[in-house]
Amino acid sequence: MKKKRENKNKINKILIIILVVTAAILLIASLILIIVKSSKSSAVEKKLNKINQLVINGSSKESLSKYINVDKIDGNYLMTGPDCYMREKPNDQAIKDNKLDTYVKQQNKYASNVEKKIKENFQFIMNDNTFKDNGAKVYTGVVRGYYQLEYMLDLKEIQKQLIEKLNVEDEEINQYKAKVIGMKILNNYLSIYENKDNYSGVNIYVYEDKDMTDSSIASYLNMLQGVNYSNKEVVELEETREQRIKEYIDKEIKNNNLKSLDL
């Protein structure tokens, strides 16, 4: 009887040991899974934060293209920096031949004012949750940014109307002059592009295929510009663009601030 009891105790001890070891293995496996998952999430968030810094702090096309592994980025998709549309200018020889130094100085001044607004308005928040979609792991977040896309579209509209209104030839130098004068006019209205509390959802698709992942990350640049915004303020800017710009120009002409493309 005593021997049977001892055998039973041994079996119980063995079972307890097996249960403890199994629980320990499961715990360790869970911790490893959590660490791996956290590490992956942190890597994606770190990459996005780096892109954010490059975009709002004046990265060159080359630096940004290299980091996100894209062959070429158009200046229209850059929000700040020497290669963005706001800062594009004729070559040095054309600047010298056409005596555009004053325009370049004014351009840099007004571009810096817009870039300051972009930095002040920017906020990015990464979510903890992810989901699966078409073979990709999707990381989510929200971004709030200056309505830079609307500013740029207004700037291009004001260039077009200035060329037409002042009846000047539509060629490179006049287009450049019209852009700088347009930036000078829009400098009085920078507050209308401020984003107080409108956030846009962000989805980053991470695939096994690195090229597909890089493509998803590249599309994030469009989100930063504000292509996903469809709130009341943005809709109003879009619907009133042509008339607003006309009123801006007419006001400058009425106040004798605008007679030609000469500064």
Secondary structure, 3 states (H helix, E strand, C coil): CHHHHHHHHHHHHHHHHHHHHHHHHHHHHHHHHHHHHHHHHHHHHHHHHHHHHHHHCCCCHHHHHHHHCCCCCCHHHCCCCCCCHHHCCCCHHHHHHCCCHHHHHHHHHHHHHHHHHHHHHCEEEEEEEEEEECCEEEEEEEEECCCHHHHHHHHHHHHHHHHHHCCCCCCHHHHHHHHHHHHHHHHHHHHHHCCCCCCEEEEEEECCCHHHHHHHHHHHHHHHHCCCCCCHHHHHHHHCHHHHHHHHHHHHHHCCCCCCCCC
